[in-house]
Every structure is written in structure tokens, then in C-alpha cells.
Amino acid sequence: MTRNSFATSLEELSHDVLMMGNLVENVISSAMKSLEERDLKLAEKVLADDDIVDNFQLEIEDKCLTMLALQQPMAGDLRTIGTALKIVTDLERIADHAVDIAEVTIKLSDEPLVKPLVDIPKMAKLAREMLRDSIIAYTNKDLKMAQSLAVKEKEVDQLYRLVYEDLLHLMQKDQKNISQGINLLLVALSLERVADHVTNLGEWTIYLASGKRKDLNDDNLVDME
């Protein structure tokens, strides 16, 4: 593999990660839409799309390993390859959480909701915005945008606590609400974990752009110019 072809492969790798990120964003969006609209066909599509995400991850991993085997990457190139490997792992896990949400849609398909969905869709909106921003930050190696993910991640955590307390109250009030309450808690927990994984994406983008590791959950994180 010549240096020019290696550079082309690196560009293709970044493009593949971008495409996988866009796919996962669509999967998360579809999962939540399936729950809000009680759309079983859309929920089943999420399950099928997860297989596509899994295959995408394997293809990207194979490309990374091939580049490592056929070329001796310099430090910056190693970061590009290593970051891609880490990011696709988090993206695959985000898709797994979308599957969890779609499975709740299927379980609750014949049940009226114990209460209207309010804070869970807010969590989903924030998580999708975070994912979109993380993809843009990765594409542009935008340090400030990557860092800004920490703010929305805290908002998602706050909403999760509200959902948890609200559903716990409903389950304590009437045992008939327990089964559905647990399933809706699973949705909220899945979205909270999506936000956690997206924060990881931001941390890997910072590493890609700067060569430095930053914990975005660290309140003492210093702004990076």
C-alpha cells in the first residue's frame, strides 16, 4: 500500500464512520418514533437495521486492521485509526439501546400508556441532538463542539432522575402500573446510556484532534482553544 493510497484509505475510513453515525442516528430516531406512535412495523425495522449497524462495524474494524497490517502509520494516522475503532464500538452500543427501546414498543403495543410520554421524548430529543453534534464534531475535528456535549449529557441525566421519580411514584401508587413502569424505565435508562456513549464519542474526537485524553464528565475541564 503506497502512502497516497493509505491517505485515501484514511479519508474513506472517516467517511465510513460518518455514514455509520448517520445510520445510528436514524435508528435511534426510529426507535423513539415507534414508541411514541405505537408503530410495530417501525419497531421491527429498528431490529433489522441493528444488523446493518453490526455489519457496518465489522467492515470498519476490518479496514482498520488491514491498514495497520499493511502500513506503518505515523502518530496522527494511528490516532485516526484507533479513534475510528473506539467510535464504531460506541455507535454499535447506541444502536443496541435503540433495539431495547423498540422491544419495549413491541411489548407495550396492546397497552394504553399509564401516563402521556413527556420527559422521555425530551431525553430522546437531547440524545439525538448530542449524537448529531458528536458526528459533526468528529467530521470537523471540532474541539469546542465535542466539549459542549457534556452540558447536554447533564441535562439528560436530570431528566432521567425526573422520569425515575415519576414512574416510581406511579408504581407505588398502583401495582398494576409496575410492569409498564419498569419497561418505560428501561427506555429512559437506554436513553441515558445513549447520552453516555455519545459523551465517549466527544472524548475520542478530542483525542483525535489534540492527542490528549479528556474526561467530559470532569467538572474542572478547561476550555480548549
N, C-alpha and C positions, 0 to 999 in steps of 0.2 A: 504494500500500500504506500503510494507516494505521499509526500507532505501535502500536496494540493488536494489529492483525493481524501486524505484524512481530514483536512479542513472542511471539505464538503460534507463528509460524514458527520462532523460535529454540528454543522448547521442543520442537517437533516434530523439529527438526534433532538436538538432543541425544538424543531418544528413538530416532531412526533410527540414530545412531552406536551407541547401546547395543544395539539389535537386531542390527546388523551384527557387533558384538563378540561377542554370544552365538552367532551363527551360526558365526563363525570358530572360536570355542572348540569347538563341536560338530564342526567339520570336522577340527580337529587331533586331537581325541579319537578320531574315527572312523578317521583315518589310522593312528594307532598301534595301535588295536584290530585293524585289518585286518592289520597286520604280525604282531602277537603271535599272532593266531588263524588266520593264513593265509587270510583271508576275502576272496576275489577280488571277490565282489559288493559288499562294503562298500568295497573299494578303488575300484571303478568308480563307486560313489556319490560318493565324495570328488571324483573328477574332474568329475562332473556338478554337484556343489554348488559347485565353484570358479566355474563360470559364473554361478551365482546371486550369489556374492560379488562378482564383477566387475560385474554389473548393479547391485547394491546401491551399489557405489562410484560408478558413473556417475550414478545417481539423486541421491545425496547431493551430489556435486560440482555437478550441475545446480541443485539447490536453493540451494547456497551462492552460485553465480554469479548466480542470479536475485535473491537478497536483496541482494547487493552492487550490482546494477544498478538496483534499484527503490527502494533506501533509502540514506540516508547514515548508516551505522552509527557509533555512538559508540565510544570506545576499547574498552570492555568487550565490546560486541557484536562488534567486529572480531576480538577475541581468540577469542570463541566460534566465529565462522565460520572464521577461519584455523586454529584448533586442530582443528576438525572435518575440514577439508581434509587436514591433515597426518596425523591419526589414521587416517582411512579408507585413506590410502595405505599406512601400515604394516600395517593389518589385511589389506589385499589381498595384501601380500607374505607375510604369515604364512600365508595360505591357499595361496599358491603353494608354500611349503615343505611344506605338508600334501600337496599334489599330488606333490611329489618323493618323499615317504615312501610314498604309495600306489603310485606307479610302481615302487618297489623291491619292494613286496609282490607286484606282478604279475610282475616279473622273477624273483623267488625262489620262485614258487608251487610249482614242482616239485622244489625242492632242500631236503634236510634242512639245518638250520642247523649251521654248523661248531661252534657252542657255544651254550648257552642264553643268551637275552637277559636281562641283569641290570641293567647300568648304563644302557643305553639307555632302558628303561622308567622308570628313576629320573629321567633327564633329562626325559623326556616329562611325568612327573607334576609336576616342578618348573615346567616351562614352562607347563603348563595352569594351575597354581595362580597363577603370575605373571600370566597373561592374565586370569584371573578377577579377581584383585586389582586389576589395572590398570583393568578395566571399572568395578569398584565405586568405585575412586578417582576416575575420571573423572566418574561419575554424582554422587558426593557432594562433588566438588572437595576430596578428602581429601589434603592435602599429605604427611602422615606415611606414609600407606599408599603413596602414589606413590613416596616416597623409599625405602621398605623394599624395593622391587623390586630395588635394587642388590645387596642381600645374597643373594637367591636367584639373581640373574644370575651372581654369582661362584661359587656352588655348581654351577650348570650348566656353567660353564667348567671347573671342577675335574673334574667327571665326564667332560666331553668329552676332557680330557687322558688320563684313565684308559682310556676306550674306545679312543682313538687308539693308545696304547701297547700295549694288549691285542691289538687287531686287527693292528697292525704285527707283533707277535711271531708271531701265528698265520700271517700271510702269509709271513714269513721262514722259518718252520718247514716249511711245505709250500706249494709253488706252486699246488697245487690249491685252496687257500683264497683266492687272490688276487682272483678275480672277485667272490666273495661278500663278501670283506673290504672291497673298495672300495665295494660297494653299502651295506654296513652303516655304513661311514664316512660315506657320503653322508647316511644317516639321522641320524647323530649330528651332523654338520655342520648339517643342516637345523634340528635342534632347538636347536643353539647359536645359530643365526641368529634363530630364533623368539624366543629369550630377548633377543637384542639389540634386535629390533624392539619387544618389549614394554617394554624399558627406555626406548625412544623414546617410547612411549605415556605412561609415567610422567613423562618430561620435559615433554611437551606439556601434561599435566594440571597440573603445577606452574606452567607458563606461564599456563594458563587461569585458575588460581585466584589467582595472585600478580602476574602481569605480569612475572615475572622468569624468565630462562633459566638452568637449572641442568644441569650435566653429571653424571648419576648415576654415571658411571664415575670421577668425581673423588674420590679417597680423602679429600680435605680438605673435602668437602661439609659445610657446617654444618647442623645440625638446624634445621628451620623450625617455629616455633610456629604 
